[in-house]
Amino acid sequence: MSRTALRRGDTEPSRVRSSSDGFSYVLEEAEDDSWYRVLDLFQDASVFQTIAFCRAKMTGARLEQLVLRRGPDVAASALVRVVPIPLLGTSIAYVLWGPLFHRWSDPRDASTLAHALKALRDEYVVKRRLGLRIVPMLTGADGAEWSTLFQEQGYRHVLPRVRKRTILVDLDRPLEQLRKGLDQKWRNCLNSAERNKLVVRQGDDGALFELFLEVYREMLARKRLGEPGDIRGFMRAQKSLPDRFKLMVFVALDEGKPAAGVICSAMGHRGVFVFGATGSSGMRNKASYLLQWRVVEWLRERQCRVYDLHGSNAETNPGVYAFKMGLCGRNGGEVEMLGHFDAGAGIRTRLLMTSADRVNDFYKWLKTIYGRYRGFQG
């Protein structure tokens, strides 16, 4: 394993550490080929646990891969961003949509998750004296059970000031039944779009990303918003993702010009909506309805069982919320995300993580203000 510059309170990752009940874990600096082979084992893998995404989002972080084994077999895993805190000489370890613990070959086992949480806390909090934050891909449907499990392993459940929700579409049913389950108004718009002689292009290459950006920028100009940096990060990630994990881009063309676009991910058993855009012509010809239905068809071909529409807020974005709920119809529903869990070695670490949250909130607020300013500047 190659060595990296270390900061005070941030020691070299371990090679192998023993755990309990026949479990052990290996911790190494993240390496593309070995980590992506691990991701192939898990139903709950996602683009947010790929090295490409994490590098694109946080260029100053060091990436480490923790692989938990039961005997010789991989049982759970997590890609961890070790994020330095400027001026304080320490770091926070961050796991987004992990740890992964639901293998394709096994039923989901809460005890495996418990051992993974213990390994993460033993390594980052006990051994290396860092703060640790985990944002799991878990919903509030079984919130009390999951929260208790985390707390038993020494984590504190932190509820966000604004509760995050999403909409999950159940794809594990026949396509005809899915179509019947659409909201009636949404299905009527889909029928109309299918009669409008739209041409749908689908692929994962840079040219389609640029075509998507054309209609995306048109939409932002119409809404007088600046272009968010997130989409550029995903475009950078796309270049280094393995072919089997690349984002899929769908663009509807009306007389050769882009009318609407969708970018989504399909990994593990879950499809995730990432970006969407509707141009002025797309608002008339209902192109987004056609694209989302094509996404549903594609995700089912990829054996995905759930389509995560990635966020919902009826108050701040009622139009998008109504569109997503119409797509869901009777095929799923809105759920609340569980929130995040923190672990730290003492009150100093807890204060550090709280301060980092406030700085991050302020940074997001500045980005929002700047985006609006750029939008009004044209």
Residue pairs with C-beta under 8 A, 6 or more apart in sequence:
1 13
1 15
1 28
1 29
2 29
3 12
4 29
4 62
6 12
7 84
7 89
7 90
7 91
8 89
8 90
9 89
9 90
9 91
9 128
9 129
9 130
10 82
10 84
10 90
10 91
10 128
10 130
11 127
11 128
13 27
13 28
13 29
13 64
13 123
14 27
14 123
14 127
15 26
15 27
15 28
16 24
16 25
16 26
17 24
17 25
17 26
17 27
17 119
17 122
17 123
17 127
18 24
19 25
19 68
19 115
19 118
19 119
19 122
20 115
20 118
21 115
22 70
22 71
23 68
23 69
23 70
23 75
23 115
23 119
24 68
24 69
25 66
25 67
25 68
25 69
25 119
25 123
26 66
26 67
26 69
27 64
27 65
27 66
27 67
27 123
28 34
28 64
28 65
29 62
29 63
29 64
29 65
30 51
30 54
30 63
30 64
30 65
30 79
31 65
32 51
32 52
32 240
32 242
34 65
35 51
35 65
35 79
36 50
36 51
36 242
36 245
38 65
38 67
38 74
38 77
39 45
39 49
39 50
39 77
39 100
39 245
39 267
41 74
41 77
41 103
41 104
41 105
42 77
42 100
42 101
42 102
42 103
42 104
42 268
43 102
43 103
43 104
43 268
43 269
44 97
44 100
44 101
44 102
44 137
44 268
44 269
44 270
45 100
45 267
45 268
46 97
46 137
46 265
46 267
46 268
46 270
46 272
47 53
47 237
47 241
47 245
47 247
47 265
47 267
47 272
47 274
48 54
48 96
48 97
49 78
49 79
49 96
49 97
49 98
49 100
50 79
50 237
50 241
50 245
51 63
51 79
51 240
52 236
52 237
52 238
52 239
52 240
52 241
52 245
53 233
53 234
53 237
53 241
54 61
54 63
54 79
54 81
54 96
55 63
55 236
55 237
55 240
56 233
56 234
56 236
56 237
57 233
57 237
58 81
58 83
60 83
60 84
61 81
61 82
61 83
61 84
61 94
62 81
62 82
63 79
63 80
63 81
63 82
64 79
64 80
64 82
65 77
65 78
65 79
65 80
66 77
66 78
66 80
66 99
66 116
66 119
66 120
66 123
67 74
67 76
67 77
68 74
68 75
68 76
68 77
68 99
68 112
68 115
68 116
68 119
69 75
70 112
74 103
75 101
75 103
75 112
75 115
75 116
76 99
76 100
76 101
76 112
76 113
76 115
76 116
77 98
77 99
77 100
77 116
78 95
78 98
78 99
78 100
78 116
78 120
79 95
79 98
80 93
80 94
80 95
80 120
80 124
81 93
81 94
81 95
81 96
82 91
82 92
82 93
82 94
82 130
83 91
83 92
83 93
83 94
84 90
84 91
85 91
85 92
85 352
85 356
88 352
90 129
90 130
90 131
90 352
91 130
91 131
92 130
92 131
92 132
92 133
92 352
92 353
92 356
93 120
93 124
93 128
93 130
93 131
93 132
93 133
94 132
94 133
94 135
95 120
95 132
95 133
95 134
95 135
96 135
97 135
97 136
97 137
98 134
98 136
98 137
99 113
99 116
99 117
99 120
99 134
99 136
101 108
101 109
101 112
101 113
101 116
102 108
110 145
110 149
113 149
114 149
114 152
114 153
117 134
117 149
117 150
117 153
117 155
118 153
120 132
120 134
121 132
121 153
121 154
121 155
121 343
124 130
124 132
124 343
125 131
125 132
125 154
125 343
125 344
125 345
125 349
126 345
129 345
129 349
130 344
130 345
130 349
131 342
131 343
131 344
131 349
131 350
131 352
131 353
132 342
132 343
132 344
133 340
133 341
133 342
133 353
134 150
134 155
134 340
134 341
134 342
134 343
135 339
135 340
136 146
136 338
136 340
136 341
137 270
138 146
138 337
138 338
139 166
139 168
139 335
139 336
139 337
139 338
140 335
140 336
140 337
140 338
141 335
143 336
143 338
146 338
147 157
147 338
150 157
150 341
151 157
154 343
155 341
155 342
155 343
156 341
156 342
156 343
156 350
157 339
157 341
158 339
158 340
158 341
158 342
159 339
160 339
160 340
163 336
163 337
163 339
164 311
164 336
164 337
164 339
165 311
165 312
165 313
165 334
165 335
165 336
165 337
166 308
166 309
166 310
166 311
166 312
166 334
166 335
166 337
167 308
167 309
167 312
167 324
167 325
167 327
167 328
167 332
167 333
167 334
167 335
168 306
168 307
168 308
168 309
168 328
168 332
168 333
168 335
169 178
169 296
169 306
169 307
169 308
169 309
169 327
169 328
169 331
169 332
170 305
170 306
170 331
170 332
171 178
171 271
171 296
171 299
171 300
171 304
171 305
171 306
171 307
171 331
172 305
172 306
173 181
173 331
175 296
175 297
175 300
178 296
178 331
179 187
179 293
181 329
181 330
181 331
182 190
182 326
182 327
182 329
182 331
183 325
183 326
183 327
183 328
183 329
185 326
186 289
186 323
186 326
186 327
186 329
187 329
189 286
189 289
190 286
190 289
190 290
190 293
192 285
192 286
192 289
193 285
193 286
193 287
193 289
193 290
194 290
196 254
196 285
196 286
196 287
196 290
198 252
198 253
198 254
198 259
198 285
198 287
198 290
199 252
199 253
200 250
200 251
200 252
200 253
200 290
200 291
200 294
201 208
201 211
201 250
201 251
201 253
202 208
202 248
202 249
202 250
202 251
202 294
202 298
203 248
203 249
204 238
204 243
204 246
204 247
204 248
204 249
206 235
206 238
206 239
208 249
208 251
209 235
209 238
209 249
209 263
211 249
211 251
211 258
211 261
212 249
212 251
212 258
212 261
212 263
212 275
212 277
213 231
214 258
215 251
215 258
215 259
215 260
215 261
215 277
215 278
215 279
215 282
216 227
216 231
216 261
216 275
216 277
217 227
218 277
218 279
218 280
219 277
219 278
219 279
220 226
220 227
220 375
221 375
221 378
222 280
223 375
224 372
224 375
224 376
225 371
225 372
225 375
226 370
226 371
226 372
226 373
226 374
226 375
227 371
227 374
228 367
228 371
229 367
231 275
234 247
234 263
234 274
234 275
237 247
238 246
238 247
241 247
245 265
245 267
247 263
247 264
247 265
247 274
248 263
248 264
248 265
248 266
248 295
248 298
249 261
249 262
249 263
250 261
250 262
250 263
250 264
250 291
250 294
250 295
250 298
251 258
251 260
251 261
251 291
252 258
252 259
252 260
252 261
252 282
252 287
252 288
252 290
252 291
253 259
254 281
254 282
254 285
254 287
257 281
258 279
259 278
259 279
259 281
259 282
259 285
259 287
260 276
260 277
260 278
260 279
260 282
260 287
260 288
260 290
260 291
261 275
261 276
261 277
261 291
262 273
262 275
262 276
262 277
262 288
262 291
262 292
262 295
263 274
263 275
263 276
264 271
264 272
264 273
264 274
264 295
264 299
265 271
265 272
265 274
266 272
266 298
266 299
266 302
266 304
268 304
269 303
269 304
269 305
269 306
270 304
270 305
270 306
270 307
270 308
271 295
271 299
271 302
271 304
271 306
271 307
271 308
272 307
272 308
272 310
273 295
273 307
273 308
273 309
273 310
274 310
276 288
278 287
278 288
279 287
281 287
282 288
288 323
292 327
295 307
296 307
299 307
306 332
307 332
309 324
309 327
309 328
312 321
312 324
312 325
312 334
313 321
314 321
325 334
328 334
342 350
342 353
344 350
344 352
344 353
